[in-house]
Amino acid sequence: MEPLFRKGTLLIFEPKATYTDRQYVLVRLAESRQVIFRQLITDADTRYLKAISPDYNAFPMRLLSEQDHILGALIEARQIF
C-alpha cells in the first residue's frame, strides 16, 4: 500500500458508505473469498478495482463482478508514529 499508506497506518472503513469513483474500498472476491484493498474506478456503469501498489504489472486492474462484495469504503487513515 506504500507510498500512499505507510506501514503502521490505521485504516477505518464504513460498511454503509456510498461508493464513488476513485474511492478506496475493501472487497471480498467471489471466486476466492479473499479480501483485498483497492481503489474503485468507475467508467459509466462499469466498475474496476485498481491496485494501490506502484507495481501495476503484478496487480493489473480487474473488473468488479456482480458476485464480488464491497465490504466498506475507506473514510479515514491515521498515521501512527
N, C-alpha and C positions, 0 to 999 in steps of 0.2 A: 504493500500500500504506500510505500515511500516513493517519492519525496513528499507527496501531498499529506499523508497521515504518517507521522513518525512513529517508531516503535514506542509503546507506552501510552499512546493516545487513547483516551476513553471515548468510545463512540456510543451515542444514545439514539435509539430508534423509536419511532412512533408507528405502531401497527395499524392505526386507523387513519393514517395520513392520506391525502390525495396525492397521487404520484404524477409528477410533472417531468417535462423534458429536462435532461441533464442532472436530475436528482440522483443521489446515491442511495442504493437500496440493498436490502438483504433478500435473497431469492432462494427458495428451495426448488431445485431442479427436479422435474418429474421423473426422468429416466434413471437417475442415480440416488435421489433423495438427499443429495449433497446440498449444503447451504453455502452460498457464495455471496461475496460483497462486490457489487459492480455499480457502474454508472448507467442509468436508464437513458437511452437515446430514443426519441420519438420522431418518426417521419410519417406524417399524415396519420393513418390508423395502425401503422406497423411500429412495434417497439423492439429495440435491440438492447443487449447487455454488453457494455464496453468495459474491458479490464482497466483497473486503475494503474496497474504496473506499467512502467515505461517500456517494458519488453513486450510490445504488441504481437510479435511473431509467436511467442509462446502462448499467448492468450488471445486468440482472434475474437473479434466482435461476433456475437451469436444472436440469432433471432429468439426473442422471448416467446415461447409457445403458450397456448391457452392452458396447457396442463401444468406449466410452471406456476409457482405460487409466490407472490411478493409478500414477504413476512413483515416488512416495515421500511420506512423511509428514515434516512439519517436526518435528525433535527438539531444535533449538537455534537461537537467534537471538542474534548478538553485535553489539553496537553498537560501531562503530569511530569513534574520535574523532580 
